Amino acid sequence: MKQAEELVKEIPKGLLSWYDFKPGSTILYVGEKEDAYAGVLAEKQLNLTCAPLSQISKKDAFDYIVCIETLELEEKPEAVLSDLKSLLKESGHMLLGMNNRFGIRYFCGDKDKYTKRNFDGLENYCRAYQAEADHFNGRCYNKAELREMLQGAGFETFQFFSVFSDLANPSLIFAEDYLPNEDMAGRIFPTYNDPKTVFLEEEKLYQGLIENGMFHRMANAYLIDCTNTGELCDVQHVTASTERGREDALLTVIHRSGIVEKKAVYPEGRKRLARLMEHSKDLKVHGLSVVEGELTGDTYKMPFVKAETGQMYLKRLLLTDKEQFLAAMDHFRDLILQSSEIIKEDMGDGNGAVLKKGYFDLVPLNSFFVDGEFTFFDQEFCEENYPANNLILRMVTTFYFHNMELQKFISREELFERYGLTPNLKQWQKNEYDFLADLRKEKELSIYHEQCRRDDYVLYENRQRLNYTQTDYNRLFVDIFQNVEGRRLILFGSGKFTERFLALYGKDYPVYAIIDNNKARWGQEMEGITIQSPEILKELPGNETKVLICIKNYLSVMKQLDDMGVKEYSIYDAGKSYPKKRKPIVQTKEEVGDTEPKKYHVGYVAGVFDLFHIGHLNMFRRAKEQCDYLIVGVVSDEGVERNKGKRPFIPFEERIEMVSACRYVDEAVEIPFDFGGTRDAYRLYQFDCQFSGSDYKEDPKWLADKMFLEQHGAEMVFFPYTEKTSSTKIKALIDKNLL
């Protein structure tokens, strides 16, 4: 937890880390010295004074004043701004961090930072502070209002920097006269004041904002550089990765002079820059075109390349000429294979070739298309003896990332098949996920992300509620198993949603048939059920069928079913919770006797339970003491192998039989292979409490799941770990032939 707290505190530092403060300058930070922004300034060897507005001395004069999210709390910010300006030296600079009330986040459904309600800022707070009795908690301003405020305070020169995602998560910063030349959807992870109310995918709106001249006007926040006679900063764009930890945190800074700098945020990051230069030289030796640079001190400098990214070039090709697109993708694949020596040839077994060095970011997004060739940049990460198929998968997945609409031209699955990725696709996907999750510190930051990033399942549910009456919404999305009894259940779709439904609900609700509009899928099977044409619906009486639409984009299928005269259908939402058929055992009064009611009704425990021992038994006993009905989820052999890299000693069929035979366990269930997390289990069983060993008590991922349960009215309880006996210790003894 301490590491997570330290990482979270570092994230806001990207807002100021790049700014070129002159060494030895005097600087006033309006706030507390414990603030993250103050920490950045303290690290820059400046003559720093930290004080809240009420304690600022009127006698001093400063070279810089930094004021972040402070004026918004003042009822008369113009007067405060004028007072602060009076403390600036003649050529001094003031840096203001301000939230934009017209920020795109608020149009996507986020709550106002200060009123904690939707749309208040968009309506200029006409409903928030209309009565004299209303307490002022703060407010945001739009760009025009901020300009007027600055001019009213007497500032003659200033420039706005647009900040995405926001001031607390400043991953991308743009000068107001600079527009991105890349697809922003894959660069930003939006953050929110309250992600539970969001109903639009913000990142999918960026390109439209750029094309219509609205990108800067609808930035979520601004950093404003204000001065009277001083020169303005020459920076046009900054990319910050301060969330990655001290060794990997870098800044990419584009200057108007045509120079691009990569800087280490901390001294530990200088090694990363040295490796970046080594990688660039190595790729050039292997015949790849690279943006060359030179390392000076803690800065790696490169020329600015005015060209479209490889990502944008490939997207343009796909929209105009499919054959040229495929040829370009083939060429990109060939460059990956050319990037390093092949130490193991492709044997045609699905494992592909193995490269001596695998450059993880050798993807279209990290390249320019210049003079008919892909030119690579920012190749920071390299793995020894790396499967080329991992990199080829990255080529495909990054191209479609947040651009899934491109699948109507050519699907990812076609490209996976084209490049021989299909046989071991899940392994390549897991390798990619594990690498990115580790780099982005997803596990360590999981609780933080739970608080500020949206859940796409919640987003889809919010959108659905907006589109239908309450009656239709309940029929289509809530009571989806209504009228299933006595009818043939047919699933429409044969993708991930259907796979998920079969894994979670297939045993309780037997499926008669799976149908799909894709002819290529007809005749294939899912869980032993043949995929067929929707035409079979015409052969079945309408009062004998119930259709569940199991695809993400369900509108066209709804129309198709309406046109076919099918009335009894609902939409399966993969993120929703639906009632199970099984009902917990309720003890009679005679069985209960005079004992006190248990704290929980339904409890849940998950695990491998290999080499069943006293620690497992103790957990079941303690859990049963606190709940009426205990469900125990057992991980399959395939799940153990994927997560732990080796198969269990005891096969699944025997493990679940032993768990089921335990007198404390009311129900033993197989944990679905791809849907085995706490959240899926909760959606499936609607338990009141999940019990776990205390060895996970400080695990950030488990704590994020604990937060999820609490938000849904359930709990997570950690039991003391059995120190004397564990499966790991028993296995160690077996390996040493001591048992």
Secondary structure by P-SEA (a helix, b strand, c coil): caaaaaaaaaccccccccccccccbbbbbccccccaaaaaaaaaccbbbbbccccccccccccbbbbcccccccccaaaaaaaaaaaccccbbbbbbbbbccccccccccccccccccccccccccccccccccccccccccaaaaaaaaaaaccccbbbbbbccccccccbbbccccccccccccccccccccccccccccccaaaaaaaaccccccccccbbbbbcccccccccbbbbccccccccbbbbbbccccbbbbbcccccaaaaaaaaaaaaaaaaaaccccbbbbbcccbbbbcccccccaaaaaaaaaaccaaaaaaaaaaaaaaaaaccccccccccccccccccccccccccccccccccbbbbcccccccccccaaaaaaaaaaaaacccccccccccaaaaaaaaccccaaaaaaaaaaaaaaaaaccccaaaaaaaccccaaaaaaaaaaacccaaaaaacccccccccccbbbbbccccaaaaaaaacccccccccbbbbccccccccccccbbbbccccccccccccbbbbbcccccaaaaaaaaaacccbbbbbbccbbbbbcccccccccccccccccccccbbbbbcccccccaaaaaaaaaaaacccbbbbbbbcaaaaaaaccccccccaaaaaaaaaacccccbbbbcccccccaaaaaaacccccccccccccccaaaaaaaaaaaaaccccccccccccccaaaaaaaaaaccc
